[in-house]
Amino acid sequence: MALLMSCIMSFVITLFNVGFIENVLFVWLKAWAFAFVVAFPTINLVAPIVNKLVSLVLFNRHHMRSNHENLLIWRNSH
C-alpha cells in the first residue's frame, strides 16, 4: 500500500510542481524514493490506530442498530 500510494502521489505532485520537463522521470523517481521512505513507517504507525477506530465505529453501529430494533419491538408490544 505504501509503495503504490507513494508512487501515485509523488508522480502527481511532481507533475504539478515541475510539469513535463525533460528529466521528469528522474525527478519523479527521486521524489518517489523519498515519499516511500516517509510513507512506509507512517502507515505502520497509523494503521493500528485506524483499525481500532474502524472497529469502534462498526461495533457502535451494530450496537445502535440492536438497540433500535429492541425499541421497535418494545413499541409494537405496548
ChimeraX commands (.cxc) that place a marker at each C-alpha (Angstrom):
marker #1 position 0.00,0.00,0.00 radius 0.5
marker #1 position 2.77,2.42,0.88 radius 0.5
marker #1 position 4.55,1.63,-2.37 radius 0.5
marker #1 position 1.52,2.30,-4.56 radius 0.5
marker #1 position 0.32,5.38,-2.70 radius 0.5
marker #1 position 3.77,6.96,-2.63 radius 0.5
marker #1 position 4.15,6.19,-6.34 radius 0.5
marker #1 position 0.88,7.84,-7.34 radius 0.5
marker #1 position 1.16,10.82,-5.02 radius 0.5
marker #1 position 4.78,11.58,-5.86 radius 0.5
marker #1 position 4.02,11.34,-9.59 radius 0.5
marker #1 position 1.05,13.72,-9.38 radius 0.5
marker #1 position 2.87,16.19,-7.16 radius 0.5
marker #1 position 5.99,16.08,-9.33 radius 0.5
marker #1 position 3.97,16.82,-12.46 radius 0.5
marker #1 position 2.10,19.58,-10.65 radius 0.5
marker #1 position 5.30,21.22,-9.44 radius 0.5
marker #1 position 7.60,20.90,-12.46 radius 0.5
marker #1 position 5.36,19.84,-15.35 radius 0.5
marker #1 position 6.54,17.64,-18.21 radius 0.5
marker #1 position 10.17,18.70,-18.22 radius 0.5
marker #1 position 12.97,16.84,-19.95 radius 0.5
marker #1 position 14.14,14.88,-16.87 radius 0.5
marker #1 position 10.75,14.45,-15.21 radius 0.5
marker #1 position 11.29,10.70,-14.84 radius 0.5
marker #1 position 14.45,11.23,-12.77 radius 0.5
marker #1 position 12.81,13.94,-10.66 radius 0.5
marker #1 position 9.78,11.72,-10.05 radius 0.5
marker #1 position 11.84,8.62,-9.13 radius 0.5
marker #1 position 13.84,10.69,-6.65 radius 0.5
marker #1 position 10.61,12.05,-5.15 radius 0.5
marker #1 position 9.11,8.56,-5.06 radius 0.5
marker #1 position 12.09,7.16,-3.16 radius 0.5
marker #1 position 11.77,9.88,-0.56 radius 0.5
marker #1 position 7.97,9.54,-0.37 radius 0.5
marker #1 position 8.21,5.79,0.19 radius 0.5
marker #1 position 10.73,6.25,2.99 radius 0.5
marker #1 position 8.20,8.50,4.71 radius 0.5
marker #1 position 5.04,6.56,3.77 radius 0.5
marker #1 position 6.12,3.09,4.90 radius 0.5
marker #1 position 6.77,3.87,8.59 radius 0.5
marker #1 position 3.82,6.26,8.64 radius 0.5
marker #1 position 1.45,3.52,7.51 radius 0.5
marker #1 position 2.92,1.15,10.06 radius 0.5
marker #1 position 2.27,3.70,12.81 radius 0.5
marker #1 position -1.16,4.84,11.65 radius 0.5
marker #1 position -2.71,1.51,10.55 radius 0.5
marker #1 position -3.30,0.10,14.05 radius 0.5
marker #1 position -4.97,3.34,15.13 radius 0.5
marker #1 position -7.22,3.36,12.07 radius 0.5
marker #1 position -8.10,-0.31,12.57 radius 0.5
marker #1 position -9.06,0.40,16.18 radius 0.5
marker #1 position -11.24,3.38,15.17 radius 0.5
marker #1 position -12.97,1.37,12.45 radius 0.5
marker #1 position -13.64,-1.44,14.91 radius 0.5
marker #1 position -15.15,1.03,17.38 radius 0.5
marker #1 position -17.37,2.60,14.73 radius 0.5
marker #1 position -18.57,-0.76,13.46 radius 0.5
marker #1 position -19.20,-2.03,17.00 radius 0.5
marker #1 position -21.15,1.11,17.91 radius 0.5
marker #1 position -23.11,0.94,14.67 radius 0.5
marker #1 position -24.06,-2.68,15.32 radius 0.5
marker #1 position -24.88,-1.88,18.95 radius 0.5
marker #1 position -27.05,1.09,17.98 radius 0.5
marker #1 position -28.90,-0.99,15.39 radius 0.5
marker #1 position -29.63,-3.64,18.01 radius 0.5
marker #1 position -30.98,-1.04,20.44 radius 0.5
marker #1 position -33.11,0.50,17.70 radius 0.5
marker #1 position -34.58,-2.89,16.82 radius 0.5
marker #1 position -35.28,-3.54,20.50 radius 0.5
marker #1 position -37.06,-0.20,20.77 radius 0.5
marker #1 position -39.25,-1.03,17.78 radius 0.5
marker #1 position -40.13,-4.39,19.26 radius 0.5
marker #1 position -40.93,-2.76,22.60 radius 0.5
marker #1 position -43.15,-0.10,20.97 radius 0.5
marker #1 position -45.06,-2.69,18.98 radius 0.5
marker #1 position -45.70,-4.80,22.04 radius 0.5
marker #1 position -47.23,-1.94,24.06 radius 0.5
marker link #1:1,2 radius 0.2
marker link #1:2,3 radius 0.2
marker link #1:3,4 radius 0.2
marker link #1:4,5 radius 0.2
marker link #1:5,6 radius 0.2
marker link #1:6,7 radius 0.2
marker link #1:7,8 radius 0.2
marker link #1:8,9 radius 0.2
marker link #1:9,10 radius 0.2
marker link #1:10,11 radius 0.2
marker link #1:11,12 radius 0.2
marker link #1:12,13 radius 0.2
marker link #1:13,14 radius 0.2
marker link #1:14,15 radius 0.2
marker link #1:15,16 radius 0.2
marker link #1:16,17 radius 0.2
marker link #1:17,18 radius 0.2
marker link #1:18,19 radius 0.2
marker link #1:19,20 radius 0.2
marker link #1:20,21 radius 0.2
marker link #1:21,22 radius 0.2
marker link #1:22,23 radius 0.2
marker link #1:23,24 radius 0.2
marker link #1:24,25 radius 0.2
marker link #1:25,26 radius 0.2
marker link #1:26,27 radius 0.2
marker link #1:27,28 radius 0.2
marker link #1:28,29 radius 0.2
marker link #1:29,30 radius 0.2
marker link #1:30,31 radius 0.2
marker link #1:31,32 radius 0.2
marker link #1:32,33 radius 0.2
marker link #1:33,34 radius 0.2
marker link #1:34,35 radius 0.2
marker link #1:35,36 radius 0.2
marker link #1:36,37 radius 0.2
marker link #1:37,38 radius 0.2
marker link #1:38,39 radius 0.2
marker link #1:39,40 radius 0.2
marker link #1:40,41 radius 0.2
marker link #1:41,42 radius 0.2
marker link #1:42,43 radius 0.2
marker link #1:43,44 radius 0.2
marker link #1:44,45 radius 0.2
marker link #1:45,46 radius 0.2
marker link #1:46,47 radius 0.2
marker link #1:47,48 radius 0.2
marker link #1:48,49 radius 0.2
marker link #1:49,50 radius 0.2
marker link #1:50,51 radius 0.2
marker link #1:51,52 radius 0.2
marker link #1:52,53 radius 0.2
marker link #1:53,54 radius 0.2
marker link #1:54,55 radius 0.2
marker link #1:55,56 radius 0.2
marker link #1:56,57 radius 0.2
marker link #1:57,58 radius 0.2
marker link #1:58,59 radius 0.2
marker link #1:59,60 radius 0.2
marker link #1:60,61 radius 0.2
marker link #1:61,62 radius 0.2
marker link #1:62,63 radius 0.2
marker link #1:63,64 radius 0.2
marker link #1:64,65 radius 0.2
marker link #1:65,66 radius 0.2
marker link #1:66,67 radius 0.2
marker link #1:67,68 radius 0.2
marker link #1:68,69 radius 0.2
marker link #1:69,70 radius 0.2
marker link #1:70,71 radius 0.2
marker link #1:71,72 radius 0.2
marker link #1:72,73 radius 0.2
marker link #1:73,74 radius 0.2
marker link #1:74,75 radius 0.2
marker link #1:75,76 radius 0.2
marker link #1:76,77 radius 0.2
marker link #1:77,78 radius 0.2
view
